[in-house]
C-alpha cells in the first residue's frame, strides 16, 4: 500500500509537469491530495457505514502532519474518501509545519481532522505552541494551509502568551 501511494503521487507529479504545470504548482497540489497513513494496534471497518475504528498507539501521517492518540474513528464517503478523523487521547497530539516552514505543535482531549476542509479542531483543554508563542482554550481551530489559528467559544477565555524574538545589538550579538 505504501509503495502504491508513493508511486501514485509520483505519477500525478510527473503528469502535472508533462501537461504544462510548473514544479511549484505540482508541489502545491500534491500535499493536499497525499495519502493518509494510519497505524495502530487494532483496526475495524464497516464498509456499509463507511466508519472505521483504530485502537492503541494510533499514529496518522499525511506529508508533514502527524497526529497521535489512543483511539481514532474515521468516516469515509461511499467512494472511500476520508471525510473526518476523530482522535481521542490523554492527550491527543499533532505536529505540523506552517506555510512559512516553522513547526507547530498542539494537544487536546479530542482532535478532529477534516482533510477535505484542511482543518484541525482541538477540543477539551486545547493547547497550541508556535515559535515560542502559546495558545490555550477549550476550543481551537487550526488551518494548516493558511497557518490561521482561531481560539475560544462563547463564555470561554482564551489564554495567549507571545514571546518576542531575541534582540540583537548593532554588533550582531544578542
ABEGO torsion letter per residue (X at the ends): XAAAAAAAAAAAAAAAAAAGBBAAAAAAAAAAABBBBBBBABBBBBAAAGBBBBBEGBBBBBEABBBBBABBBBBBBAAGBBABBBBBBOBBBBBBBBAAGBBBBBBBABBBBBAAAGBBBBBGGBBBBBGGBBBBBABBBBBAAAGBBBBEBBGBBBBBBBBBBBBBBAAGBX
